[in-house]
Structures are given as C-alpha cells and as structure tokens.
C-alpha cells in the first residue's frame, strides 16, 4: 500500500516523499483512514513505528480541506514532556511545509512571552504540555473554543506523571463536539478508563500484541553487582567502541553522579532530567544527536522524547519501577526499521523488577554474566521491594481517574 492510496493530498505526499517515507507503517495504514473518516481513535503500537505521522498527516489534511482566511487554532496535541512536544511539533512543521498551515509549541521551562507572540500571530495546530497550556488559559492567551481535533500522545505517560487534574481542567475548556484520538505504546486499565470519558465510540487499533517491545531490539540482561555497574558500562562502551549510547537511571541524583563518574573514565557524558533547565536539556540532547557527546544519561523524562533513528545502544543502569517504562526506554533504539541493542544491568535486589517486566512482555529475558564482572553470590541481597511497592501504589493513585494526590490534594483539603 502507498501513502497515495490512503487518500492524502499531493502537498502532503510531496512532504513525506522528501522525508524518505516509501510506504506507510502498519499503524499509519490503519489509523490514517479512520482519522480521515472522522472516527475517534484509540491506537497502540510499538515505539518507533510512526505513530506521530499516523495522526499528524490526517489532521493536517482535514484542516487543509476547510481552509480559513487566516490561521485559527483548530487542533490540539497534548504530550507529557517538553522533548516529546518538540519532536511532535517538528513533525507537523515538516509535513505541512508545502501548505499554509502553521503549528507552534507551548511547554514549560522557557519564557512564555515568545509562545504568546506565536499564538497571537495565528496558528492552526498547538502542541503543548498540560501545565503550560493551563498557564496560557489562565492568562487568556489561548482560546480552545474552536478546537476540532484533540490528540493525547503517550497518554499513559501523562497519567504516570500525575497530569489527570490538569487534563480535566483542559477538557472543561474544549468543545464537546470534536474528534479525539488517543495514541500510546502501552495500554493498561487506567488508559481504558480514561478512554471511556474522552472518546465517542472509538475505533481500537492495535498493530502488535499489547505492551510488546520493538521486534528489532536485541535484549540482553547482565547480572552484576550494583557497585560495579558503572565500571561495566564504561568497559562495554570503550571495548566495543560505541559512539552514541543512551543510559537510563531511576533518579535525577543517580543520573548526575553516573555522568560525573563516566567523565572521569574518559567518556564525554551529560545528564538530562527534570531538574535541568530547558536550555540545558536542549543543549545536551543536541550535542548527543550531533555526536559531540558520547553518552547521555537520562531519567524516564527522556524515554519518550528522544527520536534518533540511528541510535543503536540503550543501557538500563537500573530497571524501572514501572514495568511498562522498560518498553519505552528500549524503544529509543530499533526505530524506523533499524536494529538496536538494549542492555539491562541487573543487581540481585532487582530480580523482582525483572520478573514484573517479563510478565508485561510475556517473555523470558535470561540473565547472563560478562567475564570479569560476575556477581558476588555470597552477598546478601537488599530487599527494596517494600519501599518500591509503596512507590508503585502512590503512582497507581495518580493514575486513578479524577483522584487528587500529593501537594495538590493537601492544598484542597478542608
């Protein structure tokens, strides 16, 4: 099947040809016709399979078919992170380069003034994070009354990050008569619960078995003592001469400490996480993409905002507490049909986390040892399960639809 067979206009066919797209991916082939037909869509597919084009192209086509004398905000895309917002808006810009349609960004961590200017100049599509969009709504610098198309991109991550209150407030400002799309790489009960309040008789599209890792990613698990993980990573990168490696940690502090120690090993390394300024995050990501930085250490804030087609290596310095995050982490490699390698370093106290990941994947990930870095089996494992489980329960509460948590709940307490 070709993109032309999907019914796209010549201006968009020209743009995607210039992007090097030859034929639609399965998610694009199934979703584009449904969006063009005006259906609400709930779509899931592995990361790196072209979900952005699956909603961006049909939305742009429908906007172009009802051209207005001047740009008017008619499409809204919500994303959980700044990096993902930048990636999605860049795609809208690329696909609409031969049309008169305009898109812009609204996310936190940067001056709101430039965003206000862009909105005042007139745009057709706004890609935003929930918090910054609410800032604009409070200031009166954005009007959602004419929104016809609403997209939740990586909706499960938005729930993980506790955005449900913000989402509810935004929904109250939106017209009820609209077309809504929900795209994600993983589905769970919270997502299906949310979909019932957002979508009207949606078409469910799942092109892969639910919650599966990208097929082109080789997954390797090395058992190693926790205090030798950094040493093992530096050895792998140096011995194999890997030039572009993305490493994931669970916490911001660990990311900073690991980056500092790897620099001492002679590997140029930067860290990226939520406490970094937007300027620092953008600079680190740009240097990593351009090959000026050999290793980028990131928390899960970056798991869905880094799109580098040639990225071959992802390393889990620590396994995530939420098993689905593992899928998104390793989905940063093996994108657009490329091959990738995902290595997880497993200390003895993380075995239960590996079991949960295997349960979600419905797949065994056999452990192996790397010569010279065999774990010391005489050590007593530290059981972090209790604390981690309680952390998961708190996260699960955030994912419960409509429930207030944390500081927000305390502020609203009578």
Kinemage of the C-alpha trace (Angstrom):
@kinemage 1
@onewidth
@group {chain A} dominant
@subgroup {mainchain}
@vectorlist {calphas} color= white
{ca unk a 1} P 0.000 0.000 0.000
{ca unk a 2} L 1.194 3.519 -0.805
{ca unk a 3} L 0.513 6.797 1.007
{ca unk a 4} L -1.381 7.953 -2.077
{ca unk a 5} L -3.784 5.035 -1.614
{ca unk a 6} L -4.670 6.405 1.818
{ca unk a 7} L -6.203 9.486 0.194
{ca unk a 8} L -3.641 12.112 1.188
{ca unk a 9} L -3.336 15.316 -0.841
{ca unk a 10} L -0.373 15.965 -3.142
{ca unk a 11} L 1.132 18.635 -0.875
{ca unk a 12} L 1.465 16.134 1.961
{ca unk a 13} L 2.567 13.316 -0.337
{ca unk a 14} L 5.396 15.565 -1.550
{ca unk a 15} L 6.450 16.329 2.029
{ca unk a 16} L 6.559 12.704 3.141
{ca unk a 17} L 8.422 11.711 -0.023
{ca unk a 18} L 11.060 14.312 0.859
{ca unk a 19} L 11.228 12.719 4.323
{ca unk a 20} L 12.177 9.444 2.671
{ca unk a 21} L 8.952 7.636 3.564
{ca unk a 22} L 8.255 4.934 0.989
{ca unk a 23} L 5.157 3.193 2.298
{ca unk a 24} L 3.011 3.558 5.430
{ca unk a 25} L 3.807 1.558 8.539
{ca unk a 26} L 1.015 -0.698 9.893
{ca unk a 27} L -0.146 1.892 12.436
{ca unk a 28} L -0.242 4.577 9.732
{ca unk a 29} L -2.070 2.332 7.258
{ca unk a 30} L -4.782 1.562 9.822
{ca unk a 31} L -5.107 4.884 11.649
{ca unk a 32} L -4.944 7.437 8.803
{ca unk a 33} L -8.143 6.248 7.045
{ca unk a 34} L -10.059 6.164 10.350
{ca unk a 35} L -8.989 9.689 11.299
{ca unk a 36} L -9.848 10.945 7.811
{ca unk a 37} L -13.272 9.314 8.216
{ca unk a 38} L -13.879 11.375 11.347
{ca unk a 39} L -13.691 8.498 13.834
{ca unk a 40} L -12.415 8.759 17.393
{ca unk a 41} L -9.354 6.536 17.616
{ca unk a 42} L -7.576 4.653 20.385
{ca unk a 43} L -4.343 3.387 18.881
{ca unk a 44} L -1.400 1.464 20.247
{ca unk a 45} L 1.838 0.415 18.575
{ca unk a 46} L 5.467 -0.117 19.470
{ca unk a 47} L 7.670 2.925 19.773
{ca unk a 48} L 9.450 3.958 16.611
{ca unk a 49} L 6.679 2.749 14.297
{ca unk a 50} L 5.440 6.156 13.117
{ca unk a 51} L 2.572 6.997 15.461
{ca unk a 52} L 3.101 10.763 15.056
{ca unk a 53} L 2.543 10.642 11.294
{ca unk a 54} L -0.497 8.436 11.903
{ca unk a 55} L -2.358 11.352 13.486
{ca unk a 56} L -0.492 14.403 12.152
{ca unk a 57} L -0.986 13.685 8.441
{ca unk a 58} L -4.767 13.137 8.512
{ca unk a 59} L -5.297 16.112 10.848
{ca unk a 60} L -3.333 18.394 8.513
{ca unk a 61} L -5.297 17.090 5.540
{ca unk a 62} L -8.635 17.748 7.226
{ca unk a 63} L -7.527 21.231 8.240
{ca unk a 64} L -6.429 21.992 4.666
{ca unk a 65} L -9.766 20.835 3.277
{ca unk a 66} L -11.509 23.503 5.330
{ca unk a 67} L -9.077 26.339 4.802
{ca unk a 68} L -9.779 29.617 6.594
{ca unk a 69} L -8.788 33.161 5.522
{ca unk a 70} L -6.370 33.282 8.443
{ca unk a 71} L -4.983 30.661 10.784
{ca unk a 72} L -7.243 29.679 13.656
{ca unk a 73} L -6.443 27.181 16.412
{ca unk a 74} L -8.376 24.061 15.468
{ca unk a 75} L -6.105 21.171 16.525
{ca unk a 76} L -4.544 20.493 19.936
{ca unk a 77} L -1.952 17.809 20.722
{ca unk a 78} L -1.107 17.136 24.372
{ca unk a 79} L 2.180 15.437 25.290
{ca unk a 80} L 3.668 14.536 28.698
{ca unk a 81} L 7.158 16.000 28.200
{ca unk a 82} L 8.832 19.007 26.597
{ca unk a 83} L 11.102 16.808 24.485
{ca unk a 84} L 8.186 14.885 23.023
{ca unk a 85} L 6.321 18.141 22.337
{ca unk a 86} L 9.317 19.428 20.361
{ca unk a 87} L 9.534 16.190 18.401
{ca unk a 88} L 5.809 16.163 17.530
{ca unk a 89} L 5.694 19.829 16.524
{ca unk a 90} L 8.747 19.373 14.314
{ca unk a 91} L 6.854 16.599 12.513
{ca unk a 92} L 3.836 18.868 11.977
{ca unk a 93} L 6.153 21.540 10.553
{ca unk a 94} L 7.785 19.036 8.198
{ca unk a 95} L 4.543 17.540 6.913
{ca unk a 96} L 2.903 20.956 6.377
{ca unk a 97} L 5.864 22.642 4.646
{ca unk a 98} L 4.024 22.848 1.306
{ca unk a 99} L 0.792 24.178 2.812
{ca unk a 100} L -0.239 27.382 4.575
{ca unk a 101} L -0.902 25.602 7.861
{ca unk a 102} L 1.046 26.722 10.941
{ca unk a 103} L 1.868 24.987 14.213
{ca unk a 104} L 3.560 26.095 17.408
{ca unk a 105} L 4.693 24.879 20.832
{ca unk a 106} L 3.703 25.591 24.421
{ca unk a 107} L 5.743 23.971 27.189
{ca unk a 108} L 7.258 24.989 30.499
{ca unk a 109} L 10.836 25.768 31.454
{ca unk a 110} L 11.171 28.574 28.899
{ca unk a 111} L 9.838 32.114 28.584
{ca unk a 112} L 6.114 32.266 27.947
{ca unk a 113} L 6.483 35.559 26.045
{ca unk a 114} L 7.671 34.046 22.765
{ca unk a 115} L 4.887 31.487 22.933
{ca unk a 116} L 2.303 34.246 23.385
{ca unk a 117} L 3.696 36.045 20.319
{ca unk a 118} L 3.420 32.892 18.217
{ca unk a 119} L -0.141 32.278 19.348
{ca unk a 120} L -1.180 35.865 18.620
{ca unk a 121} L 0.239 35.623 15.098
{ca unk a 122} L -2.221 32.814 14.381
{ca unk a 123} L -1.715 29.054 14.335
{ca unk a 124} L -3.714 26.031 13.215
{ca unk a 125} L -2.093 23.415 15.469
{ca unk a 126} L -0.847 23.725 19.047
{ca unk a 127} L 1.401 21.053 20.584
{ca unk a 128} L 1.536 21.545 24.340
{ca unk a 129} L 2.290 20.053 27.720
{ca unk a 130} L -0.713 20.229 30.096
{ca unk a 131} L 0.859 22.527 32.695
{ca unk a 132} L 1.987 25.248 30.296
{ca unk a 133} L -1.304 25.086 28.376
{ca unk a 134} L -3.119 25.857 31.631
{ca unk a 135} L -0.794 28.836 32.151
{ca unk a 136} L -1.915 30.203 28.779
{ca unk a 137} L -5.569 29.534 29.572
{ca unk a 138} L -5.286 31.410 32.865
{ca unk a 139} L -3.606 34.358 31.117
{ca unk a 140} L -6.198 34.296 28.360
{ca unk a 141} L -3.525 33.967 25.657
{ca unk a 142} L -5.080 30.869 24.082
{ca unk a 143} L -8.678 30.051 23.181
{ca unk a 144} L -9.808 26.460 22.749
{ca unk a 145} L -13.366 27.191 21.636
{ca unk a 146} L -12.713 26.238 18.007
{ca unk a 147} L -10.786 23.006 18.637
{ca unk a 148} L -11.986 20.285 16.264
{ca unk a 149} L -9.193 17.732 16.746
{ca unk a 150} L -7.714 16.661 20.088
{ca unk a 151} L -4.817 14.206 20.430
{ca unk a 152} L -3.383 12.642 23.578
{ca unk a 153} L 0.094 11.446 22.617
{ca unk a 154} L 1.614 8.929 25.067
{ca unk a 155} L -1.441 9.187 27.285
{ca unk a 156} L -0.216 6.512 29.691
{ca unk a 157} L 2.847 8.603 30.478
{ca unk a 158} L 0.642 11.613 31.221
{ca unk a 159} L -1.229 9.543 33.785
{ca unk a 160} L 2.058 8.208 35.218
{ca unk a 161} L 3.216 11.789 35.724
{ca unk a 162} L 0.032 12.774 37.559
{ca unk a 163} L -1.473 15.084 34.925
{ca unk a 164} L -5.058 13.921 35.360
{ca unk a 165} L -6.186 17.076 37.223
{ca unk a 166} L -4.675 19.273 34.512
{ca unk a 167} L -6.328 17.156 31.829
{ca unk a 168} L -9.723 17.517 33.498
{ca unk a 169} L -9.345 21.299 33.663
{ca unk a 170} L -8.369 21.466 29.996
{ca unk a 171} L -11.271 19.234 28.955
{ca unk a 172} L -13.728 21.685 30.526
{ca unk a 173} L -12.472 24.376 28.112
{ca unk a 174} L -12.878 22.237 24.998
{ca unk a 175} L -15.935 21.884 22.737
{ca unk a 176} L -17.806 18.623 23.278
{ca unk a 177} L -18.280 18.242 19.545
{ca unk a 178} L -14.757 17.266 18.488
{ca unk a 179} L -12.737 14.347 17.159
{ca unk a 180} L -10.475 12.820 19.807
{ca unk a 181} L -7.507 10.499 19.352
{ca unk a 182} L -5.521 8.660 21.988
{ca unk a 183} L -2.130 7.229 20.971
{ca unk a 184} L 0.271 5.245 23.128
{ca unk a 185} L 2.818 2.448 23.067
{ca unk a 186} L 1.306 0.717 26.123
{ca unk a 187} L -2.259 0.233 27.366
{ca unk a 188} L -3.407 -0.533 30.887
{ca unk a 189} L -6.638 -0.340 32.912
{ca unk a 190} L -6.160 3.364 33.666
{ca unk a 191} L -5.895 4.158 29.950
{ca unk a 192} L -9.073 2.256 29.120
{ca unk a 193} L -10.860 4.003 31.970
{ca unk a 194} L -9.721 7.379 30.679
{ca unk a 195} L -10.744 6.495 27.128
{ca unk a 196} L -14.354 5.938 28.205
{ca unk a 197} L -14.603 9.575 29.296
{ca unk a 198} L -12.754 11.012 26.285
{ca unk a 199} L -13.738 9.021 23.230
{ca unk a 200} L -17.044 8.530 21.446
{ca unk a 201} L -17.451 5.018 20.007
{ca unk a 202} L -13.715 4.817 19.275
{ca unk a 203} L -12.008 2.545 16.782
{ca unk a 204} L -9.461 0.430 18.664
{ca unk a 205} L -6.259 -0.119 16.684
{ca unk a 206} L -3.516 -2.414 17.942
{ca unk a 207} L -0.984 -3.434 15.316
{ca unk a 208} L 1.110 -5.538 17.706
{ca unk a 209} L 0.479 -7.713 20.700
{ca unk a 210} L -0.285 -5.331 23.538
{ca unk a 211} L 2.680 -3.940 25.526
{ca unk a 212} L 5.405 -5.565 23.442
{ca unk a 213} L 8.963 -4.376 22.890
{ca unk a 214} L 10.185 -3.393 19.440
{ca unk a 215} L 10.947 -6.516 17.393
{ca unk a 216} L 14.261 -5.184 16.053
{ca unk a 217} L 15.782 -4.666 19.512
{ca unk a 218} L 18.079 -7.356 20.913
{ca unk a 219} L 17.538 -7.506 24.688
{ca unk a 220} L 20.452 -8.549 26.905
{ca unk a 221} L 20.488 -8.850 30.710
{ca unk a 222} L 23.830 -8.858 32.531
{ca unk a 223} L 23.812 -9.882 36.185
{ca unk a 224} L 26.343 -7.703 38.016
{ca unk a 225} L 26.942 -6.265 41.482
{ca unk a 226} L 25.380 -2.833 41.938
{ca unk a 227} L 28.714 -1.214 42.814
{ca unk a 228} L 30.282 -2.425 39.535
{ca unk a 229} L 27.585 -1.282 37.143
{ca unk a 230} L 29.331 1.944 36.179
{ca unk a 231} L 32.580 0.085 35.626
{ca unk a 232} L 30.811 -2.424 33.367
{ca unk a 233} L 29.136 0.292 31.279
{ca unk a 234} L 32.436 2.093 30.711
{ca unk a 235} L 34.070 -1.205 29.779
{ca unk a 236} L 31.363 -2.057 27.208
{ca unk a 237} L 31.458 1.370 25.586
{ca unk a 238} L 35.256 1.509 25.473
{ca unk a 239} L 35.944 -2.099 24.460
{ca unk a 240} L 33.303 -2.116 21.702
{ca unk a 241} L 33.982 1.499 20.635
{ca unk a 242} L 30.318 2.505 20.894
{ca unk a 243} L 29.898 6.168 19.975
{ca unk a 244} L 26.291 7.003 20.864
{ca unk a 245} L 24.848 5.388 23.993
{ca unk a 246} L 21.726 6.293 25.958
{ca unk a 247} L 21.768 5.206 29.620
{ca unk a 248} L 18.695 5.212 31.883
{ca unk a 249} L 18.613 5.653 35.652
{ca unk a 250} L 15.689 5.848 38.065
{ca unk a 251} L 16.598 9.094 39.826
{ca unk a 252} L 17.983 12.512 38.949
{ca unk a 253} L 20.717 12.247 41.572
{ca unk a 254} L 21.931 8.924 40.198
{ca unk a 255} L 21.938 10.364 36.664
{ca unk a 256} L 24.156 13.275 37.720
{ca unk a 257} L 26.511 11.063 39.750
{ca unk a 258} L 26.834 8.478 36.971
{ca unk a 259} L 27.546 11.143 34.335
{ca unk a 260} L 30.230 12.661 36.558
{ca unk a 261} L 31.957 9.308 37.154
{ca unk a 262} L 31.830 8.307 33.484
{ca unk a 263} L 33.507 11.569 32.542
{ca unk a 264} L 36.331 10.520 34.862
{ca unk a 265} L 36.526 7.291 32.852
{ca unk a 266} L 37.313 9.381 29.787
{ca unk a 267} L 33.835 9.182 28.212
{ca unk a 268} L 32.205 12.533 27.469
{ca unk a 269} L 28.870 12.186 29.261
{ca unk a 270} L 25.984 14.516 30.035
{ca unk a 271} L 22.859 14.018 32.158
{ca unk a 272} L 19.319 15.045 31.275
{ca unk a 273} L 16.379 15.095 33.711
{ca unk a 274} L 13.525 17.206 35.033
{ca unk a 275} L 15.661 19.420 37.282
{ca unk a 276} L 17.755 20.637 34.349
{ca unk a 277} L 16.725 23.897 32.696
{ca unk a 278} L 15.131 23.595 29.290
{ca unk a 279} L 18.175 25.242 27.745
{ca unk a 280} L 20.496 22.681 29.349
{ca unk a 281} L 18.269 19.805 28.251
{ca unk a 282} L 18.101 21.076 24.674
{ca unk a 283} L 21.875 21.594 24.543
{ca unk a 284} L 22.624 18.129 25.941
{ca unk a 285} L 20.235 16.473 23.507
{ca unk a 286} L 21.605 18.425 20.532
{ca unk a 287} L 25.222 17.552 21.395
{ca unk a 288} L 24.237 13.894 21.782
{ca unk a 289} L 22.447 13.826 18.419
{ca unk a 290} L 25.402 15.508 16.714
{ca unk a 291} L 27.874 13.042 18.236
{ca unk a 292} L 29.672 15.658 20.330
{ca unk a 293} L 28.616 13.799 23.490
{ca unk a 294} L 29.270 10.075 23.543
{ca unk a 295} L 26.937 9.099 26.401
{ca unk a 296} L 23.662 10.633 27.539
{ca unk a 297} L 22.378 9.599 30.981
{ca unk a 298} L 18.654 10.177 31.370
{ca unk a 299} L 15.750 9.582 33.705
{ca unk a 300} L 12.423 8.426 32.281
{ca unk a 301} L 11.515 12.020 31.446
{ca unk a 302} L 13.509 11.428 28.252
{ca unk a 303} L 12.181 7.966 27.459
{ca unk a 304} L 9.532 9.315 25.090
{ca unk a 305} L 11.158 12.450 23.792
{ca unk a 306} L 14.320 11.212 22.105
{ca unk a 307} L 13.954 10.235 18.469
{ca unk a 308} L 17.284 9.319 16.879
{ca unk a 309} L 16.799 6.786 14.099
{ca unk a 310} L 20.435 5.658 14.140
{ca unk a 311} L 20.648 5.221 17.929
{ca unk a 312} L 21.842 1.626 18.388
{ca unk a 313} L 22.536 1.276 22.107
{ca unk a 314} L 20.378 1.719 25.188
{ca unk a 315} L 21.543 0.647 28.637
{ca unk a 316} L 19.354 0.310 31.718
{ca unk a 317} L 21.702 1.190 34.557
{ca unk a 318} L 18.743 0.477 36.839
{ca unk a 319} L 15.496 -1.258 35.955
{ca unk a 320} L 12.400 0.960 36.233
{ca unk a 321} L 9.840 0.502 38.992
{ca unk a 322} L 7.014 0.558 36.450
{ca unk a 323} L 7.459 -2.312 34.030
{ca unk a 324} L 5.861 -0.503 31.075
{ca unk a 325} L 8.599 2.146 31.269
{ca unk a 326} L 11.064 -0.554 30.236
{ca unk a 327} L 9.287 -0.806 26.870
{ca unk a 328} L 9.558 2.942 26.306
{ca unk a 329} L 13.197 3.056 27.357
{ca unk a 330} L 14.391 0.368 24.969
{ca unk a 331} L 12.091 1.780 22.287
{ca unk a 332} L 14.566 4.635 21.849
{ca unk a 333} L 16.606 2.202 19.754
{ca unk a 334} L 15.481 -0.049 16.909
{ca unk a 335} L 13.455 2.795 15.393
{ca unk a 336} L 12.138 3.044 11.830
{ca unk a 337} L 13.274 -0.464 10.969
{ca unk a 338} L 16.828 -0.047 12.304
{ca unk a 339} L 18.462 -2.678 14.534
{ca unk a 340} L 19.188 -1.917 18.186
{ca unk a 341} L 20.675 -3.387 21.347
{ca unk a 342} L 19.174 -2.873 24.806
{ca unk a 343} L 21.308 -3.942 27.761
{ca unk a 344} L 19.960 -4.146 31.309
{ca unk a 345} L 22.311 -4.338 34.284
{ca unk a 346} L 20.694 -6.456 36.975
{ca unk a 347} L 21.787 -6.441 40.601
{ca unk a 348} L 20.483 -9.192 42.868
{ca unk a 349} L 17.971 -6.908 44.609
{ca unk a 350} L 16.347 -6.074 41.244
{ca unk a 351} L 15.291 -9.602 40.331
{ca unk a 352} L 11.672 -8.899 41.217
{ca unk a 353} L 11.671 -5.900 38.849
{ca unk a 354} L 12.873 -8.154 36.039
{ca unk a 355} L 10.053 -10.593 36.850
{ca unk a 356} L 7.482 -7.803 36.504
{ca unk a 357} L 8.974 -6.724 33.160
{ca unk a 358} L 8.879 -10.316 31.920
{ca unk a 359} L 5.247 -10.545 32.991
{ca unk a 360} L 4.315 -7.446 30.973
{ca unk a 361} L 6.320 -8.624 27.954
{ca unk a 362} L 5.083 -12.214 28.338
{ca unk a 363} L 8.659 -13.137 27.549
{ca unk a 364} L 11.635 -14.514 29.439
{ca unk a 365} L 14.830 -12.405 29.469
{ca unk a 366} L 17.559 -14.867 30.507
{ca unk a 367} L 20.337 -13.493 32.670
{ca unk a 368} L 23.974 -13.902 31.683
{ca unk a 369} L 27.368 -12.957 33.093
{ca unk a 370} L 30.102 -10.973 31.404
{ca unk a 371} L 33.572 -12.380 32.025
{ca unk a 372} L 35.387 -10.352 34.667
{ca unk a 373} L 32.156 -8.841 36.025
{ca unk a 374} L 30.490 -11.905 37.561
{ca unk a 375} L 28.284 -11.024 40.549
{ca unk a 376} L 29.379 -11.987 44.061
{ca unk a 377} L 26.748 -14.550 45.010
{ca unk a 378} L 27.887 -14.585 48.651
{ca unk a 379} L 26.450 -11.092 49.206
{ca unk a 380} L 23.114 -10.816 50.989
{ca unk a 381} L 20.563 -9.109 48.717
{ca unk a 382} L 18.975 -5.870 49.911
{ca unk a 383} L 15.185 -6.150 49.680
{ca unk a 384} L 13.876 -2.892 48.222
{ca unk a 385} L 10.536 -4.447 47.318
{ca unk a 386} L 8.593 -2.914 50.209
{ca unk a 387} L 9.628 0.672 49.516
{ca unk a 388} L 9.327 0.235 45.783
{ca unk a 389} L 5.887 -1.325 46.045
{ca unk a 390} L 4.672 1.586 48.123
{ca unk a 391} L 6.066 3.929 45.486
{ca unk a 392} L 4.112 1.991 42.888
{ca unk a 393} L 0.932 2.324 44.934
{ca unk a 394} L 1.396 6.087 45.111
{ca unk a 395} L 1.921 6.133 41.329
{ca unk a 396} L -1.191 3.993 40.865
{ca unk a 397} L -3.210 6.551 42.822
{ca unk a 398} L -2.043 9.267 40.469
{ca unk a 399} L -3.233 7.135 37.597
{ca unk a 400} L -6.703 6.728 39.110
{ca unk a 401} L -9.000 8.928 37.093
{ca unk a 402} L -10.036 12.106 38.866
{ca unk a 403} L -8.165 11.444 42.135
{ca unk a 404} L -6.083 14.247 43.667
{ca unk a 405} L -2.701 13.315 45.108
{ca unk a 406} L 0.365 14.768 46.762
{ca unk a 407} L 0.648 18.500 47.450
{ca unk a 408} L -2.342 19.214 45.231
{ca unk a 409} L -4.579 17.033 47.415
{ca unk a 410} L -3.266 18.604 50.623
{ca unk a 411} L -3.951 22.110 49.289
{ca unk a 412} L -7.537 21.156 48.527
{ca unk a 413} L -8.133 19.504 51.900
{ca unk a 414} L -10.783 21.318 54.013
